[in-house]
């Protein structure tokens, strides 16, 4: 992997982690405060998509992980 691709992957991984953090807050809010389960599920689905993308990026660094989903 060339240097530019490495930097792009690092930047994207960092962005994904920030997005996941924001989604975690939204999931918690809808789970504990608003009780809107449909919104909570939408945010959980978005989180799962980001986790899959992160898993793919890490694989490019020869880091193989298995993410089992959302912790309750």
C-alpha positions as semicolon CSV with decimal commas, in nm:
position;residue;x (nm);y (nm);z (nm)
1;X;0,000;0,000;0,000
2;X;0,145;0,336;-0,097
3;X;0,189;0,626;0,143
4;X;-0,105;0,825;0,006
5;X;-0,342;0,528;0,041
6;X;-0,216;0,467;0,396
7;X;-0,285;0,830;0,493
8;X;-0,631;0,817;0,334
9;X;-0,714;0,498;0,524
10;X;-0,590;0,644;0,852
11;X;-0,797;0,959;0,799
12;X;-1,105;0,756;0,707
13;X;-1,063;0,525;1,008
14;X;-1,040;0,829;1,235
15;X;-1,352;0,977;1,076
16;X;-1,540;0,649;1,116
17;X;-1,449;0,634;1,485
18;X;-1,583;0,987;1,534
19;X;-1,903;0,894;1,350
20;X;-1,944;0,583;1,564
21;X;-1,897;0,790;1,879
22;X;-2,169;1,032;1,764
23;X;-2,400;0,746;1,675
24;X;-2,341;0,584;2,015
25;X;-2,461;0,905;2,178
26;X;-2,771;0,914;1,957
27;X;-2,850;0,548;2,026
28;X;-2,816;0,609;2,400
29;X;-3,037;0,917;2,380
30;X;-3,315;0,739;2,193
31;X;-3,283;0,433;2,412
32;X;-3,290;0,619;2,743
33;X;-3,457;0,956;2,682
34;X;-3,688;0,967;2,382
35;X;-3,781;0,599;2,375
36;X;-3,810;0,620;1,994
37;X;-3,706;0,269;1,904
38;X;-3,730;0,323;1,529
39;X;-3,476;0,607;1,546
40;X;-3,255;0,402;1,775
41;X;-3,261;0,113;1,526
42;X;-3,174;0,345;1,237
43;X;-2,871;0,475;1,425
44;X;-2,771;0,121;1,517
45;X;-2,789;0,019;1,150
46;X;-2,572;0,315;1,052
47;X;-2,326;0,217;1,324
48;X;-2,310;-0,138;1,189
49;X;-2,232;-0,003;0,840
50;X;-1,948;0,208;0,979
51;X;-1,813;-0,090;1,173
52;X;-1,806;-0,299;0,855
53;X;-1,622;-0,024;0,670
54;X;-1,372;0,009;0,957
55;X;-1,319;-0,366;0,954
56;X;-1,239;-0,349;0,581
57;X;-0,992;-0,064;0,629
58;X;-0,813;-0,249;0,908
59;X;-0,789;-0,556;0,685
60;X;-0,585;-0,347;0,441
61;X;-0,335;-0,303;0,726
62;X;-0,337;-0,681;0,775
63;X;-0,535;-0,640;1,096
64;X;-0,814;-0,893;1,104
65;X;-1,085;-0,837;1,359
66;X;-1,435;-0,967;1,402
67;X;-1,689;-0,720;1,528
68;X;-1,990;-0,897;1,674
69;X;-2,218;-0,598;1,668
70;X;-2,357;-0,355;1,913
71;X;-2,288;-0,389;2,282
72;X;-2,603;-0,354;2,487
